[in-house]
């Protein structure tokens, strides 16, 4: 039995262009820090190899200080690190792996890294690796095509066989047009594990084929179902099913919540929900909060604004979606609706309130904003010195 750490899509040097520079810098450092956490897992669980299924780098034009720092961390792993080029760091002549200064840095700081840039068997003392590297960013050819008619009897019969590939599988749907891997063309009995990269979430796509996801998460999940913060510990043995165990490695947590507020109690519930997720952690979480077309009375809205200010101080990033509008309620609303001395204001307020209660989506939000502005206008006129 051979134990592997399966990882992929480190994308060292990722830009995080939409984030504030301070947050982006911390997120980039966390990706480098993940290499030490991967190495710690390899040593703790006595893995023989760390295998990186493509996209170790994010770009072919990274600065050398980033390259040196990455290779220095790989050198600390204390295990052989087997890497194939992916689409971000393809093996073509214009790719990062061909830069002489990158090659020199690797030799100096990470002699334990072995780049598997050719589609040919790599026979190790206890493992056979069948790399499927990408030679360009987008290819119409299956990167594992060389295995479709491979003479399997030429391989040692006593060692597990690992396919290391980067790309999408056909079952992902019609949107996949390049770097597509046809898993059904690989004979199941001849292969013991398929270590895949490219999909950034944890996903088993065949009995012996897994995407490991990213070791450090890099975005918010659209539906919250993907796991992006782990490596896979894989035990492989010739002719047996692999034993796969996820192991957490992430530093930052990316969370996505959705709520539509219409009362102070709704706000209380959301605050408790965020508290359960975040706890007392500081600068370790990124939160995407979609409030839809939320509407709160003035007092609750003031509490909401104060709470959001505190969240922005505690969290690394807060992404706000939707809107939260303050509207008059209770005595404030009565002051608009019951104005016999000002029938025009009363009529407008009544129509806006009706539209707010019966409308949906944007029309409801527009009516709410208009009602709030009407209240402020009336309040200003009633103050001493008002127009």
N, C-alpha and C positions, 0 to 999 in steps of 0.2 A: 504493500500500500504506500502511495506517495501523497503527501499533503501539500496543497497549493493554496496560496492567497490569490484569488482572482479579483483583479481591479481593472479599471479603465477610465477614460475620459477625465483625466486629471485637468487637462487644459490649463496648464501652468501659464501664467501671464494673461489670463482672461481679463478683458477690459472693464466690464461692468459700466459701460458708458452712461447709462441713465441714472446711476447712483452718484451721490455727492462724493467728492474726491476722498475725503477721510474714510467714509464707509467703503468705497471701492478699494482703497489701499488695505484696509483690514481684511476684506474678503479675499483679496489676492494673497495676503500673507497666510490666511487660513488654509488655502489650497496647498501652499508649500508645507505648512504645519501638518497637513494630512499625511505627508510622506513619512514623517516620524511616527505617526500613529499606526500607519500600515506596517512599518518595520517592527513596532512594538508588538503588534498582533502576530506577525510572522515568528518572532522569537518566543512569545508566550505560548503559542500553540505548536511550536516546533515544526513549522512549515519548511519544506525543502526548497521551494521556489516562490517568488512573487512574479505573477504573469500579468502584464499590462496589455489589454486588448485594444490598443490604439489610442490616439489623441492624448499622448502624454503632454504635448505642447498645444497651445491654442493657436499659434501663428508661426509662420516661418521667419518673421522679422523681429523676434524678441530681443531686447537688450541683453548684453552679455552678463550683467550683474544678476539678472534673473536666471539665466542659464547656469552660471556658477553655483548660485544658491540651491537650485534644484538638484544638480548633480552631487553637490556636497551632501544634501539630505539623502539621496539615493545611496551614496557611499556608506552612510550610517546604518542602512537597513540590516546589514549583516547577513544577507542571503543573496543568491543569484537572482537578478531581476531580468526577466525575459520580456522584450518589448517588440511589438510590431508597429509600423507606421499606420495611422488612421487617415481620415480625410482632412483634419486640421494640420497634421504633421506628416503628410504623405511622403513616400520614398522617392519621388521624382527628383530630377537634377536641380530643380529650383526650390526644393524643400529644405527645412531646417537641418535635417540630418546630414546634408551634404556640405554645410558650411564648415570650412576647415577649423575655425575657431571653436565651433561647437564640438567637433570631433576631438580637438585637443583638450577641451574642458572635460569631456567625458572620460578620456584616458587618465587624466590627472585626478579627478575627484570621484569618479564612479566606475572603477575598473570591474566592479561586479555586475554592471549592466551589459547585456548582450542584445544588440539590435538584430532582429530576425527580419531582414529586408528582402529576402528572396523566398519564393514559393517552392520550397524543397524541404524534405524531412530533416529534422535536427535530432540526431540520436544521442541521448544523454545516458549516463550509466544506469539510471533508474526510470527514465521517461523518454517517450518519443513525442516531439513537438512537431505539429504540422501547421506552420504559419501561413496565413492568408493576408499578406500585407497589401495595402493600397499604394499604387504607384502614382496616382493623381487624385485630386480632391473629389472628382465625380467620375465614375466609370460605369459604362453600360454593361460591363462584363462582371459576372459573379466572381468575387475575389476567391471563392473556394472552388472555382471551376476545375482547377488542376487536380482536384481530388475525385472528380466524378468517375474517371476511368483509371484510378490509381491502382497499381499492382500491389495490393495489400500483403500478399504473401512474402514480399521482399523485406518487410519490416520484422524486427525481432518479435518473437511471440510471447516473451516473458515480461514485457514492459507496457504499462498503460499508455494509451495514445490520446494526446491532447490536441484538438483543433483550436487554434487561436485566430480569431477573425474579427473584423470590424465592418459593420454595415447593418442594413435593415433586413428583416426577414419578410418573405412575401405576404405573410398573414397580417402585416400592418396595414394593408389596404391599398387603394388606388393611388394615393399620394406618393408612394414610393416609386421612384423612377431611376435611381442610380444606386450603386453599391449594394445591390440586392443579393442576399445569400439564400440559395435554395437548399434548405436543410433536408428536404425529402430526397435530395440527390446523394446524400451521404449515407452509406450503409451503416445502419445502427449497430450491427454486430462488430463492425471493424473499428468503431470509434468509442472511446470511453467517456469523454467529456468534451463539450464545445463551449469554450470561453468566449463570450461575445462582448463587444463594445459598440458604442454609438447611441444606443437608447439610454437616457440618463436616469431611468428608474429601474428598480429591481423587477425582473420579469423572467419567469420560466416559459420558454417558447416551445420546448420539446422535452421528452423525458430526460435527455442528457444535455440539454442546451439551455444556458442561462445568460441573461444580461445581469451584470452585477450592480448597475447604477453607478452613481458618482460617490467617491469617498467623502467629498465635501459638497453639500448641496449648493446649487447655483441659480435657482429660480423658484418661483412659487408654482406649485402644482395646480393645473387647471381644475382638476376635480378632487385633489387631495388624496388620490389613491396610490400614487407612485411613492416608492421609497428611494430616497436619493442620498443616503447618509451612511453607507456601509461598504464593506468588502465582503467577499464570500470565501469562507474556508471550505475547501473542497478536498475530500478524500477520494482518490481514484485508484482503481486496481484493474488489471487487465481482465476483461470479460465480465465485470460486475457493474451494477448501477452506481453512479457517483453518490456520495453522501455530501450534501450541500448545507452549510450553516451560515446565515448572515451574521456579521459582526459589526457593531456600530463604530464609526470612525469620525463622525461629523463634529465640528466645533460650534458653528452657528446653526440656528433653527429658523427655517422659513415657514411661517404660518399664514393661512388664508382663512378669514372668517367673513361671513355674510349675515347681515341682520338689517331689518327695517324697523326703525324706532317710531313709535307713535305715543309713547307715554314715559313718564319718569320711571315706572317699573320696568319697562323695556330696557331703558338705559342701565338700571341696576343689574338686570340679568346679563347684559352684555359685559358690564364691568366684572361681574363674578366669573364669567366665562373666560375673559382675558386673564384674570388673576390666576385661574386654574392652569392656564397654558404657560404663563410667563413666570408666575411666582415672584421671587425676589431677585431673579437674575438681572444683571445690568449689562447692557451693550452686547448681549449674546443672541438676540432675537430680531428677526425681521418680520413685520406684520403687514399684511395687505388686508385692509378693512373696507368691505363694500357695504355701504349703508343704503343703497338703492335710493329711494325718494323718502328719506326719513323726515318726520315733522315732529317737533317738540314745542311745548309751551316755553315761554321766556325763561322761567326759572330752571327748568330741566335743561334747556339749551345752554344756559350759562354753566351749569355743572358739566355738561358735555365738553364745552370748550376748555374748561380748566383741566378736566381729565385728559383730554388729548394733548394738552401742553405737557402734562406730567409724563405721559407715555413717550412723547418725543424725546424727553430727557433720559428716560430709562432704556428705551430700545435703540438698536443701531439704526434701523430704518422703519418708518411708518409710511405706508402707501395708502392714501385715502382715495376711495372710489365712491361714486354716487354723491349724495348731498345730504346735509342735515339742516333743515330750515326752521327758524324760530317763528312761532305764530302766537297771536294773542289767544288766551283761554281764560275761563273763569270770569273774574271781575273785569279783566282787560277786554275780553270779548263783549261782555255786557255793555261796556262803555261805548262800543261802536254800534251795537245792534239796537240799543234803547236810547235813541237821541231824538225825541219829538221836536226839539228845537232846531234840529239839523237833518231834515228828511233826506237830503241828497246823500250825505255821509251814511246815514242809516241804510238807504237803498243799495248803495254800492257795497257796503259791508255785508249786507244780507246776500247779495248775489255772489260775492266772492266766497263767503262761507259755504253757500250751497254748492258752488263749483268745487270747492276744496273737499267737501264731504262726498260728492257724487262722482267727481272726476277720477281719472287714473293717470299714473305716470307723470309725464311732463306737465300736462294741463293742471293736475292737482298741485304740483310743485309751484307752478307759476301763480296760481290763485293764492297759495299760502304766502308766497313772497309779497304779492301785492297786498294782501290783508295785513301783513306785518308792517309794510311800508305805510299803509293808510293809518295804522295805529300810531306809528311814530310821528307822522305828519300832524295828526290831531293833537298828540301830546305836546309837540313843539308849539303849536298855536295856542294851547291852553296855558303854557308857562308864561310868567311875567316877561314882557318884552317880545313875545312871539308876534309873528306877522299877522 
